[in-house]
Amino acid sequence: MRKLTALIVLFLTIGLVCGCGEKKEEAAADKPAEAKPAETQMVKDVICNMDVDPSTATIISEYEGKKYYFCSEQCKEEFEANPVQ
């Protein structure tokens, strides 16, 4: 039992001396900051004014050469029924 206790104390001491217990924030401070992915510019659904991500939108209508993005088929249908609002 004494040998086990001595080994545990020895390993804990080695860990403290070599800095193995340093915090992640301190370790991260030594590394260069990683570039964050560019955020997508959100657009407004012209019917309900909801934010829509054009990079993932699947409900799209085109009118006079401009693309319009919608949150739902219902908003798209309402727009297409009267696009000059």
N, C-alpha and C positions, 0 to 999 in steps of 0.2 A: 504494500500500500504506500509506503514511503517513497519507493522508486517511482510509482505512478504520479504522486503529488509533485515530486522533484521534476519529472519530465514535463508536466503541465506548466509549472512555474517557469521552466527553462524555455519552452515554446512561446509562452506569453511574453517573456522578456525579450526574446529574439524578435518577435513581432513588433514590439514597441520600439526597439532600437533601429530596425531596418525601415520603419515607416509603413509597414504593411497595413496598419490600421488607419491610414490617412483618409480623410473624408473625400467623397467623390468630387465635391466642388473644388477642393484644393488641387486634386489631380487634373481636373478639367481646365483649371486656370493655366496650366502649362501647355495645353494643346491649342492650336489655332481654332478659331470659331469656324464651324461648318456653315456653308452657305445655305440659307433657307430657300425652299422652293418658292418660285414666284407665285403670288396669289392671283387667282383669276379675277378679272374685273367683272363684277356682277352687273346685270342689266335688269331693268324693270319690265314686268309683264304690263303692257299698256292697258289692259282691261282691269286687273285687280290690284296693280301696283306692287305685286310681290316680287322679291328678288329672285332672279333666275341665273344660273351659271351657264353661260353660252357654250362652255367647253364640254358640258355633259348633257345639255338640253336635247331632248328628242322631239319636242313639239315646237315646230318652227313654221312660220309662214313668211312668204316674201311678197312685198307690195312696193311697186315703183322702184325696184332695184335694191330695196333695203330689207334686211332680214329682221323679223320680229320673233322673239322667244317667249314661250308661254309655259305657265305652270300646269295647265290642264288642257284637255281637248275642248272643254266647255269654253274656256277663255279664247282659244284659237277660233272656234266656230263663231263666237260673238264678234270677234274682230273681223273675220272674213265676211260676215254678213253686212258689215258697215265699216270698212277700213278708213274712211274719211271722217274721223271723229274729232 
